[in-house]
Amino acid sequence: MSYKTYTYIYAKKHFFHLMQMANYEKKAVIISSSINSEKDAVLVGQDEWNSIQETLYLINTDVFHQVKNRKNDSNEDFDDVWNHL
């Protein structure tokens, strides 16, 4: 996912446009703080957010490791299993 950085002032003025960019162009938007002690924020589209959350869930529930460990399993062909679902 690519991203673009904008100032807080620009983001505040063009927030709807940035939402469209995040959702339709699939670009994360970094909103930089004008105060040095504050951290920046990131705006991502809903689909990207859902994908990130699903990936984190799979990793945290060990499903990812099970799939990775069975990726070279010679007992079953993934395409055959998929076609018989």
N, C-alpha and C positions, 0 to 999 in steps of 0.2 A: 504494500500500500504506500503510495507516495503521499507527501504532505506539503503544505505551504504554511508559512508563518505570517501572522498579521498582528498588528498592535491592538491593544485593548480598545483604543479609541476607534480604530477602523472597524473592529469586530462589533462594537456596540452600534455603530452607525449602519452596518451592512449585515446584520446578523442573519436575516432571512436568506440572503444570497449565500452566505457561508454554510447555512444548513443545506441548501440545495447542492452546493459543491460537495459537501460531505456525503450526501445521500446519492446523488445521481452521477457524479464524477468519481465517486469512491476515493476521495482524497481526504485524508485527515487534515484538520485545520488546527494549527498550534496558535493559541492566543497568548502573546507575550505580555507579561506584566510590565508596567512602566516603573514599578517600585522594585528596586534591586533585591529587597529582602523577601519578596513574594515569589512563589513558583509560578511557572506558566501552566496553562491548562490546554487540554486537547478536546476537540469536538470531532466526533466520528458519527457516521450514519448509523441508523438503527440496524440495518442488515449486517454491517461490519461488527457492531457491538454484540449482536446475537451470536455471530460466528466466534468472536473472541470468548464469549461466555461459554459456549458449547465446548470449545477447545479446552478451556480451563477445567470445565467439569470432567471431561474425558481424562485429562491428565491427573486430576486430583482423585478420581475414583479408580485409578489403575487400569482403566479400559485401554488407554493408549498403550501401556506397556504390554498388555496381553495381545493386542493386535500386532504390535511391533515384534513380539517374540514369535508369533505364529505366521508372520509374513512369509517365511521360507519353509513353512510346514509342508512336507511332501505328501502328507496323507490326503489332503483335499485340494482340489484346484478351485481357486476363488471364482473363476469364470463359470465353472460348472455349478457351484453352489449358488451363485447369483442368478444364473439362468433358471434354476429350479425353485426359486422363491415364489 
